[in-house]
Amino acid sequence: MARIGYARVSTLDQDLDTQLARLKAEGCGIVRAEKVSGGSREGRTELATVIEFLRAGDELLVSRLDRLGRDTRDVLNIIHEVEQRGAFVTVLDPHVSTRGEMGHVILTVLGMVAQMERRFIKERQREGIERAKVEGIYAGGKRRLDRERIKLLHAEGNGASSIARAIGCSRMQVYRVLQDG
C-alpha cells in the first residue's frame, strides 16, 4: 500500500511548497505536482499519471478538495476512477477519506460547495471588472510573462524550448508571444 500525494496550483506564479511539505509530512513516498487550472481535467497530466499508477489498497492524498478539482462532477469522476483501481482518496483539510461510506457523502457535499464558491468568485470578479470599467480604472490583468525577455532570448538565437525553460512557461506561450510580435 502506497501513499501518493497530488499537489496543484492554478497559475505559474503560485507556490506549491506548502502543499508538497504537507503531503510529505503525511508520509507520501511519491508526490506529483502541476501548475494548471483545476476547472477541468484538460492538461492535468500529473493527475492522470497518479491515477494510472494507483494499485489496490493505495491512497491518493490531496491537501484540500479544490486541489483535486473545482467541479463536483469532475471530483466525483476522479474519486470513481481511483476506486475502480481499488484505491481510495484522502483529503487532509478537512480530514475526509473515501475509505468509509460517510466520506463519500462528505466529499460530495464539499465538492458542491467548492463548485458554488468558484461560481461566486467568478461572479464577483466579473462585477468588479464591470465597475472598474465604468469608473475608467480597469487596466486589464497583469501580464505574467516577461514578453521583452522572450523576444530578446529569441533574437539571441534560443529556441522555444530553451526560452520556455528559462522563463518558466510552456512552449506554446513562447510561440504566442513571438507571433504577437
Biotite code that builds the C-alpha atoms (Angstrom):
import biotite.structure as struc

atoms = struc.array([
    struc.Atom([0.000, 0.000, 0.000], chain_id="A", res_id=1, res_name="MET", atom_name="CA", element="C"),
    struc.Atom([1.441, 3.309, -1.137], chain_id="A", res_id=2, res_name="ALA", atom_name="CA", element="C"),
    struc.Atom([0.525, 6.827, -0.069], chain_id="A", res_id=3, res_name="ARG", atom_name="CA", element="C"),
    struc.Atom([0.709, 9.014, -3.152], chain_id="A", res_id=4, res_name="ILE", atom_name="CA", element="C"),
    struc.Atom([0.294, 12.772, -2.966], chain_id="A", res_id=5, res_name="GLY", atom_name="CA", element="C"),
    struc.Atom([-1.043, 15.133, -5.596], chain_id="A", res_id=6, res_name="TYR", atom_name="CA", element="C"),
    struc.Atom([-0.493, 18.890, -5.396], chain_id="A", res_id=7, res_name="ALA", atom_name="CA", element="C"),
    struc.Atom([-1.797, 21.546, -7.769], chain_id="A", res_id=8, res_name="ARG", atom_name="CA", element="C"),
    struc.Atom([-1.862, 25.303, -8.139], chain_id="A", res_id=9, res_name="VAL", atom_name="CA", element="C"),
    struc.Atom([-3.666, 27.185, -10.880], chain_id="A", res_id=10, res_name="SER", atom_name="CA", element="C"),
    struc.Atom([-1.002, 29.570, -12.166], chain_id="A", res_id=11, res_name="THR", atom_name="CA", element="C"),
    struc.Atom([2.729, 29.575, -12.766], chain_id="A", res_id=12, res_name="LEU", atom_name="CA", element="C"),
    struc.Atom([3.333, 32.323, -10.217], chain_id="A", res_id=13, res_name="ASP", atom_name="CA", element="C"),
    struc.Atom([1.674, 30.387, -7.368], chain_id="A", res_id=14, res_name="GLN", atom_name="CA", element="C"),
    struc.Atom([3.745, 28.289, -4.955], chain_id="A", res_id=15, res_name="ASP", atom_name="CA", element="C"),
    struc.Atom([3.441, 24.523, -4.426], chain_id="A", res_id=16, res_name="LEU", atom_name="CA", element="C"),
    struc.Atom([5.810, 24.336, -1.430], chain_id="A", res_id=17, res_name="ASP", atom_name="CA", element="C"),
    struc.Atom([3.163, 24.319, 1.329], chain_id="A", res_id=18, res_name="THR", atom_name="CA", element="C"),
    struc.Atom([1.195, 21.504, -0.302], chain_id="A", res_id=19, res_name="GLN", atom_name="CA", element="C"),
    struc.Atom([4.327, 19.476, -1.042], chain_id="A", res_id=20, res_name="LEU", atom_name="CA", element="C"),
    struc.Atom([5.594, 19.808, 2.537], chain_id="A", res_id=21, res_name="ALA", atom_name="CA", element="C"),
    struc.Atom([2.207, 18.799, 3.963], chain_id="A", res_id=22, res_name="ARG", atom_name="CA", element="C"),
    struc.Atom([1.901, 15.735, 1.714], chain_id="A", res_id=23, res_name="LEU", atom_name="CA", element="C"),
    struc.Atom([5.446, 14.585, 2.520], chain_id="A", res_id=24, res_name="LYS", atom_name="CA", element="C"),
    struc.Atom([4.790, 15.108, 6.239], chain_id="A", res_id=25, res_name="ALA", atom_name="CA", element="C"),
    struc.Atom([1.760, 12.806, 5.860], chain_id="A", res_id=26, res_name="GLU", atom_name="CA", element="C"),
    struc.Atom([4.054, 10.037, 4.642], chain_id="A", res_id=27, res_name="GLY", atom_name="CA", element="C"),
    struc.Atom([3.620, 10.264, 0.875], chain_id="A", res_id=28, res_name="CYS", atom_name="CA", element="C"),
    struc.Atom([6.507, 8.421, -0.748], chain_id="A", res_id=29, res_name="GLY", atom_name="CA", element="C"),
    struc.Atom([5.559, 9.828, -4.129], chain_id="A", res_id=30, res_name="ILE", atom_name="CA", element="C"),
    struc.Atom([4.203, 13.325, -4.699], chain_id="A", res_id=31, res_name="VAL", atom_name="CA", element="C"),
    struc.Atom([3.261, 14.589, -8.150], chain_id="A", res_id=32, res_name="ARG", atom_name="CA", element="C"),
    struc.Atom([2.577, 18.276, -8.702], chain_id="A", res_id=33, res_name="ALA", atom_name="CA", element="C"),
    struc.Atom([1.486, 20.570, -11.503], chain_id="A", res_id=34, res_name="GLU", atom_name="CA", element="C"),
    struc.Atom([0.633, 24.171, -12.216], chain_id="A", res_id=35, res_name="LYS", atom_name="CA", element="C"),
    struc.Atom([-2.615, 24.050, -14.157], chain_id="A", res_id=36, res_name="VAL", atom_name="CA", element="C"),
    struc.Atom([-6.224, 25.141, -13.631], chain_id="A", res_id=37, res_name="SER", atom_name="CA", element="C"),
    struc.Atom([-8.469, 22.782, -11.700], chain_id="A", res_id=38, res_name="GLY", atom_name="CA", element="C"),
    struc.Atom([-11.535, 23.889, -13.628], chain_id="A", res_id=39, res_name="GLY", atom_name="CA", element="C"),
    struc.Atom([-11.353, 20.807, -15.841], chain_id="A", res_id=40, res_name="SER", atom_name="CA", element="C"),
    struc.Atom([-9.284, 17.659, -16.370], chain_id="A", res_id=41, res_name="ARG", atom_name="CA", element="C"),
    struc.Atom([-7.746, 19.068, -19.545], chain_id="A", res_id=42, res_name="GLU", atom_name="CA", element="C"),
    struc.Atom([-3.971, 19.371, -19.371], chain_id="A", res_id=43, res_name="GLY", atom_name="CA", element="C"),
    struc.Atom([-3.688, 17.726, -15.955], chain_id="A", res_id=44, res_name="ARG", atom_name="CA", element="C"),
    struc.Atom([-1.147, 15.118, -16.994], chain_id="A", res_id=45, res_name="THR", atom_name="CA", element="C"),
    struc.Atom([0.298, 14.613, -13.498], chain_id="A", res_id=46, res_name="GLU", atom_name="CA", element="C"),
    struc.Atom([-3.135, 13.735, -12.116], chain_id="A", res_id=47, res_name="LEU", atom_name="CA", element="C"),
    struc.Atom([-3.653, 11.256, -14.958], chain_id="A", res_id=48, res_name="ALA", atom_name="CA", element="C"),
    struc.Atom([-0.240, 9.726, -14.198], chain_id="A", res_id=49, res_name="THR", atom_name="CA", element="C"),
    struc.Atom([-1.062, 9.388, -10.495], chain_id="A", res_id=50, res_name="VAL", atom_name="CA", element="C"),
    struc.Atom([-4.411, 7.726, -11.177], chain_id="A", res_id=51, res_name="ILE", atom_name="CA", element="C"),
    struc.Atom([-2.835, 5.339, -13.676], chain_id="A", res_id=52, res_name="GLU", atom_name="CA", element="C"),
    struc.Atom([-0.122, 4.453, -11.140], chain_id="A", res_id=53, res_name="PHE", atom_name="CA", element="C"),
    struc.Atom([-2.557, 3.594, -8.307], chain_id="A", res_id=54, res_name="LEU", atom_name="CA", element="C"),
    struc.Atom([-2.895, -0.045, -7.258], chain_id="A", res_id=55, res_name="ARG", atom_name="CA", element="C"),
    struc.Atom([-5.363, -1.811, -4.950], chain_id="A", res_id=56, res_name="ALA", atom_name="CA", element="C"),
    struc.Atom([-5.002, -0.536, -1.396], chain_id="A", res_id=57, res_name="GLY", atom_name="CA", element="C"),
    struc.Atom([-3.127, 2.640, -2.369], chain_id="A", res_id=58, res_name="ASP", atom_name="CA", element="C"),
    struc.Atom([-4.170, 6.023, -1.036], chain_id="A", res_id=59, res_name="GLU", atom_name="CA", element="C"),
    struc.Atom([-4.271, 9.263, -3.050], chain_id="A", res_id=60, res_name="LEU", atom_name="CA", element="C"),
    struc.Atom([-3.797, 12.273, -0.759], chain_id="A", res_id=61, res_name="LEU", atom_name="CA", element="C"),
    struc.Atom([-4.562, 15.917, -1.514], chain_id="A", res_id=62, res_name="VAL", atom_name="CA", element="C"),
    struc.Atom([-4.220, 18.848, 0.882], chain_id="A", res_id=63, res_name="SER", atom_name="CA", element="C"),
    struc.Atom([-7.681, 20.253, 0.059], chain_id="A", res_id=64, res_name="ARG", atom_name="CA", element="C"),
    struc.Atom([-10.533, 19.057, -2.131], chain_id="A", res_id=65, res_name="LEU", atom_name="CA", element="C"),
    struc.Atom([-10.227, 22.008, -4.516], chain_id="A", res_id=66, res_name="ASP", atom_name="CA", element="C"),
    struc.Atom([-6.713, 20.780, -5.390], chain_id="A", res_id=67, res_name="ARG", atom_name="CA", element="C"),
    struc.Atom([-8.380, 17.686, -6.877], chain_id="A", res_id=68, res_name="LEU", atom_name="CA", element="C"),
    struc.Atom([-10.955, 19.699, -8.820], chain_id="A", res_id=69, res_name="GLY", atom_name="CA", element="C"),
    struc.Atom([-13.426, 22.559, -8.637], chain_id="A", res_id=70, res_name="ARG", atom_name="CA", element="C"),
    struc.Atom([-16.343, 20.911, -10.387], chain_id="A", res_id=71, res_name="ASP", atom_name="CA", element="C"),
    struc.Atom([-18.427, 18.434, -8.371], chain_id="A", res_id=72, res_name="THR", atom_name="CA", element="C"),
    struc.Atom([-18.884, 16.034, -11.278], chain_id="A", res_id=73, res_name="ARG", atom_name="CA", element="C"),
    struc.Atom([-15.168, 16.132, -12.054], chain_id="A", res_id=74, res_name="ASP", atom_name="CA", element="C"),
    struc.Atom([-14.217, 15.431, -8.421], chain_id="A", res_id=75, res_name="VAL", atom_name="CA", element="C"),
    struc.Atom([-16.690, 12.552, -8.204], chain_id="A", res_id=76, res_name="LEU", atom_name="CA", element="C"),
    struc.Atom([-15.384, 11.129, -11.504], chain_id="A", res_id=77, res_name="ASN", atom_name="CA", element="C"),
    struc.Atom([-11.801, 11.275, -10.193], chain_id="A", res_id=78, res_name="ILE", atom_name="CA", element="C"),
    struc.Atom([-12.839, 9.548, -6.969], chain_id="A", res_id=79, res_name="ILE", atom_name="CA", element="C"),
    struc.Atom([-14.681, 6.908, -9.016], chain_id="A", res_id=80, res_name="HIS", atom_name="CA", element="C"),
    struc.Atom([-11.583, 6.277, -11.178], chain_id="A", res_id=81, res_name="GLU", atom_name="CA", element="C"),
    struc.Atom([-9.437, 5.937, -8.057], chain_id="A", res_id=82, res_name="VAL", atom_name="CA", element="C"),
    struc.Atom([-11.886, 3.471, -6.534], chain_id="A", res_id=83, res_name="GLU", atom_name="CA", element="C"),
    struc.Atom([-12.077, 1.467, -9.777], chain_id="A", res_id=84, res_name="GLN", atom_name="CA", element="C"),
    struc.Atom([-8.377, 0.771, -9.185], chain_id="A", res_id=85, res_name="ARG", atom_name="CA", element="C"),
    struc.Atom([-9.110, -0.460, -5.649], chain_id="A", res_id=86, res_name="GLY", atom_name="CA", element="C"),
    struc.Atom([-7.569, 2.652, -4.081], chain_id="A", res_id=87, res_name="ALA", atom_name="CA", element="C"),
    struc.Atom([-9.106, 5.473, -2.063], chain_id="A", res_id=88, res_name="PHE", atom_name="CA", element="C"),
    struc.Atom([-8.868, 9.256, -1.718], chain_id="A", res_id=89, res_name="VAL", atom_name="CA", element="C"),
    struc.Atom([-7.991, 11.195, 1.428], chain_id="A", res_id=90, res_name="THR", atom_name="CA", element="C"),
    struc.Atom([-8.398, 14.962, 1.737], chain_id="A", res_id=91, res_name="VAL", atom_name="CA", element="C"),
    struc.Atom([-6.285, 16.420, 4.545], chain_id="A", res_id=92, res_name="LEU", atom_name="CA", element="C"),
    struc.Atom([-8.180, 19.654, 5.206], chain_id="A", res_id=93, res_name="ASP", atom_name="CA", element="C"),
    struc.Atom([-10.772, 18.837, 6.432], chain_id="A", res_id=94, res_name="PRO", atom_name="CA", element="C"),
    struc.Atom([-9.655, 15.253, 7.021], chain_id="A", res_id=95, res_name="HIS", atom_name="CA", element="C"),
    struc.Atom([-12.054, 13.095, 4.981], chain_id="A", res_id=96, res_name="VAL", atom_name="CA", element="C"),
    struc.Atom([-11.459, 9.746, 3.308], chain_id="A", res_id=97, res_name="SER", atom_name="CA", element="C"),
    struc.Atom([-13.425, 7.599, 0.874], chain_id="A", res_id=98, res_name="THR", atom_name="CA", element="C"),
    struc.Atom([-12.373, 4.579, 2.904], chain_id="A", res_id=99, res_name="ARG", atom_name="CA", element="C"),
    struc.Atom([-15.724, 4.802, 4.713], chain_id="A", res_id=100, res_name="GLY", atom_name="CA", element="C"),
    struc.Atom([-19.236, 5.441, 3.404], chain_id="A", res_id=101, res_name="GLU", atom_name="CA", element="C"),
    struc.Atom([-19.658, 8.783, 5.189], chain_id="A", res_id=102, res_name="MET", atom_name="CA", element="C"),
    struc.Atom([-16.546, 10.012, 3.394], chain_id="A", res_id=103, res_name="GLY", atom_name="CA", element="C"),
    struc.Atom([-18.377, 9.784, 0.063], chain_id="A", res_id=104, res_name="HIS", atom_name="CA", element="C"),
    struc.Atom([-21.288, 11.865, 1.326], chain_id="A", res_id=105, res_name="VAL", atom_name="CA", element="C"),
    struc.Atom([-18.998, 14.488, 2.868], chain_id="A", res_id=106, res_name="ILE", atom_name="CA", element="C"),
    struc.Atom([-16.804, 14.724, -0.247], chain_id="A", res_id=107, res_name="LEU", atom_name="CA", element="C"),
    struc.Atom([-19.880, 15.116, -2.456], chain_id="A", res_id=108, res_name="THR", atom_name="CA", element="C"),
    struc.Atom([-21.130, 17.995, -0.310], chain_id="A", res_id=109, res_name="VAL", atom_name="CA", element="C"),
    struc.Atom([-17.655, 19.590, -0.164], chain_id="A", res_id=110, res_name="LEU", atom_name="CA", element="C"),
    struc.Atom([-17.388, 19.266, -3.954], chain_id="A", res_id=111, res_name="GLY", atom_name="CA", element="C"),
    struc.Atom([-20.691, 21.057, -4.382], chain_id="A", res_id=112, res_name="MET", atom_name="CA", element="C"),
    struc.Atom([-19.562, 23.824, -2.018], chain_id="A", res_id=113, res_name="VAL", atom_name="CA", element="C"),
    struc.Atom([-16.269, 24.222, -3.919], chain_id="A", res_id=114, res_name="ALA", atom_name="CA", element="C"),
    struc.Atom([-18.162, 24.486, -7.210], chain_id="A", res_id=115, res_name="GLN", atom_name="CA", element="C"),
    struc.Atom([-20.525, 27.116, -5.778], chain_id="A", res_id=116, res_name="MET", atom_name="CA", element="C"),
    struc.Atom([-17.569, 29.023, -4.339], chain_id="A", res_id=117, res_name="GLU", atom_name="CA", element="C"),
    struc.Atom([-15.889, 29.055, -7.750], chain_id="A", res_id=118, res_name="ARG", atom_name="CA", element="C"),
    struc.Atom([-19.050, 30.435, -9.369], chain_id="A", res_id=119, res_name="ARG", atom_name="CA", element="C"),
    struc.Atom([-19.356, 33.130, -6.693], chain_id="A", res_id=120, res_name="PHE", atom_name="CA", element="C"),
    struc.Atom([-15.711, 34.143, -7.153], chain_id="A", res_id=121, res_name="ILE", atom_name="CA", element="C"),
    struc.Atom([-16.144, 34.428, -10.921], chain_id="A", res_id=122, res_name="LYS", atom_name="CA", element="C"),
    struc.Atom([-19.341, 36.421, -10.492], chain_id="A", res_id=123, res_name="GLU", atom_name="CA", element="C"),
    struc.Atom([-17.729, 38.864, -8.014], chain_id="A", res_id=124, res_name="ARG", atom_name="CA", element="C"),
    struc.Atom([-14.705, 39.187, -10.291], chain_id="A", res_id=125, res_name="GLN", atom_name="CA", element="C"),
    struc.Atom([-16.926, 39.953, -13.289], chain_id="A", res_id=126, res_name="ARG", atom_name="CA", element="C"),
    struc.Atom([-18.886, 42.542, -11.260], chain_id="A", res_id=127, res_name="GLU", atom_name="CA", element="C"),
    struc.Atom([-15.650, 44.165, -10.063], chain_id="A", res_id=128, res_name="GLY", atom_name="CA", element="C"),
    struc.Atom([-14.275, 44.385, -13.593], chain_id="A", res_id=129, res_name="ILE", atom_name="CA", element="C"),
    struc.Atom([-17.526, 45.934, -14.858], chain_id="A", res_id=130, res_name="GLU", atom_name="CA", element="C"),
    struc.Atom([-17.465, 48.543, -12.047], chain_id="A", res_id=131, res_name="ARG", atom_name="CA", element="C"),
    struc.Atom([-13.817, 49.345, -12.780], chain_id="A", res_id=132, res_name="ALA", atom_name="CA", element="C"),
    struc.Atom([-14.588, 49.745, -16.497], chain_id="A", res_id=133, res_name="LYS", atom_name="CA", element="C"),
    struc.Atom([-17.475, 52.127, -15.748], chain_id="A", res_id=134, res_name="VAL", atom_name="CA", element="C"),
    struc.Atom([-15.184, 54.141, -13.447], chain_id="A", res_id=135, res_name="GLU", atom_name="CA", element="C"),
    struc.Atom([-12.473, 54.133, -16.125], chain_id="A", res_id=136, res_name="GLY", atom_name="CA", element="C"),
    struc.Atom([-9.872, 52.465, -13.917], chain_id="A", res_id=137, res_name="ILE", atom_name="CA", element="C"),
    struc.Atom([-9.768, 48.986, -15.437], chain_id="A", res_id=138, res_name="TYR", atom_name="CA", element="C"),
    struc.Atom([-6.383, 48.280, -16.946], chain_id="A", res_id=139, res_name="ALA", atom_name="CA", element="C"),
    struc.Atom([-6.809, 44.553, -17.570], chain_id="A", res_id=140, res_name="GLY", atom_name="CA", element="C"),
    struc.Atom([-4.998, 41.713, -15.858], chain_id="A", res_id=141, res_name="GLY", atom_name="CA", element="C"),
    struc.Atom([-1.290, 41.919, -15.200], chain_id="A", res_id=142, res_name="LYS", atom_name="CA", element="C"),
    struc.Atom([0.979, 40.228, -17.676], chain_id="A", res_id=143, res_name="ARG", atom_name="CA", element="C"),
    struc.Atom([2.523, 37.115, -16.213], chain_id="A", res_id=144, res_name="ARG", atom_name="CA", element="C"),
    struc.Atom([5.247, 36.705, -18.813], chain_id="A", res_id=145, res_name="LEU", atom_name="CA", element="C"),
    struc.Atom([8.248, 38.920, -19.480], chain_id="A", res_id=146, res_name="ASP", atom_name="CA", element="C"),
    struc.Atom([7.479, 39.409, -23.164], chain_id="A", res_id=147, res_name="ARG", atom_name="CA", element="C"),
    struc.Atom([10.576, 41.526, -23.799], chain_id="A", res_id=148, res_name="GLU", atom_name="CA", element="C"),
    struc.Atom([12.853, 38.859, -22.331], chain_id="A", res_id=149, res_name="ARG", atom_name="CA", element="C"),
    struc.Atom([11.206, 36.203, -24.514], chain_id="A", res_id=150, res_name="ILE", atom_name="CA", element="C"),
    struc.Atom([11.813, 38.338, -27.610], chain_id="A", res_id=151, res_name="LYS", atom_name="CA", element="C"),
    struc.Atom([15.409, 39.046, -26.537], chain_id="A", res_id=152, res_name="LEU", atom_name="CA", element="C"),
    struc.Atom([16.158, 35.358, -25.942], chain_id="A", res_id=153, res_name="LEU", atom_name="CA", element="C"),
    struc.Atom([14.649, 34.547, -29.335], chain_id="A", res_id=154, res_name="HIS", atom_name="CA", element="C"),
    struc.Atom([16.710, 37.276, -31.025], chain_id="A", res_id=155, res_name="ALA", atom_name="CA", element="C"),
    struc.Atom([19.806, 35.750, -29.404], chain_id="A", res_id=156, res_name="GLU", atom_name="CA", element="C"),
    struc.Atom([19.032, 32.511, -31.250], chain_id="A", res_id=157, res_name="GLY", atom_name="CA", element="C"),
    struc.Atom([17.407, 30.492, -28.455], chain_id="A", res_id=158, res_name="ASN", atom_name="CA", element="C"),
    struc.Atom([14.692, 28.028, -29.423], chain_id="A", res_id=159, res_name="GLY", atom_name="CA", element="C"),
    struc.Atom([11.192, 27.905, -27.955], chain_id="A", res_id=160, res_name="ALA", atom_name="CA", element="C"),
    struc.Atom([12.016, 25.010, -25.609], chain_id="A", res_id=161, res_name="SER", atom_name="CA", element="C"),
    struc.Atom([15.037, 26.691, -24.037], chain_id="A", res_id=162, res_name="SER", atom_name="CA", element="C"),
    struc.Atom([13.160, 30.011, -23.755], chain_id="A", res_id=163, res_name="ILE", atom_name="CA", element="C"),
    struc.Atom([10.239, 28.240, -22.057], chain_id="A", res_id=164, res_name="ALA", atom_name="CA", element="C"),
    struc.Atom([12.617, 26.622, -19.548], chain_id="A", res_id=165, res_name="ARG", atom_name="CA", element="C"),
    struc.Atom([14.363, 29.935, -18.845], chain_id="A", res_id=166, res_name="ALA", atom_name="CA", element="C"),
    struc.Atom([11.113, 31.871, -18.371], chain_id="A", res_id=167, res_name="ILE", atom_name="CA", element="C"),
    struc.Atom([9.153, 29.092, -16.651], chain_id="A", res_id=168, res_name="GLY", atom_name="CA", element="C"),
    struc.Atom([6.312, 28.797, -19.114], chain_id="A", res_id=169, res_name="CYS", atom_name="CA", element="C"),
    struc.Atom([5.147, 26.499, -21.897], chain_id="A", res_id=170, res_name="SER", atom_name="CA", element="C"),
    struc.Atom([6.490, 26.487, -25.452], chain_id="A", res_id=171, res_name="ARG", atom_name="CA", element="C"),
    struc.Atom([3.010, 27.418, -26.675], chain_id="A", res_id=172, res_name="MET", atom_name="CA", element="C"),
    struc.Atom([3.142, 30.611, -24.594], chain_id="A", res_id=173, res_name="GLN", atom_name="CA", element="C"),
    struc.Atom([6.532, 31.438, -26.154], chain_id="A", res_id=174, res_name="VAL", atom_name="CA", element="C"),
    struc.Atom([5.107, 30.886, -29.641], chain_id="A", res_id=175, res_name="TYR", atom_name="CA", element="C"),
    struc.Atom([2.134, 33.145, -28.856], chain_id="A", res_id=176, res_name="ARG", atom_name="CA", element="C"),
    struc.Atom([4.385, 35.977, -27.640], chain_id="A", res_id=177, res_name="VAL", atom_name="CA", element="C"),
    struc.Atom([6.626, 35.672, -30.706], chain_id="A", res_id=178, res_name="LEU", atom_name="CA", element="C"),
    struc.Atom([3.616, 35.528, -33.035], chain_id="A", res_id=179, res_name="GLN", atom_name="CA", element="C"),
    struc.Atom([2.083, 38.670, -31.487], chain_id="A", res_id=180, res_name="ASP", atom_name="CA", element="C"),
    struc.Atom([5.328, 40.474, -32.278], chain_id="A", res_id=181, res_name="GLY", atom_name="CA", element="C"),
])
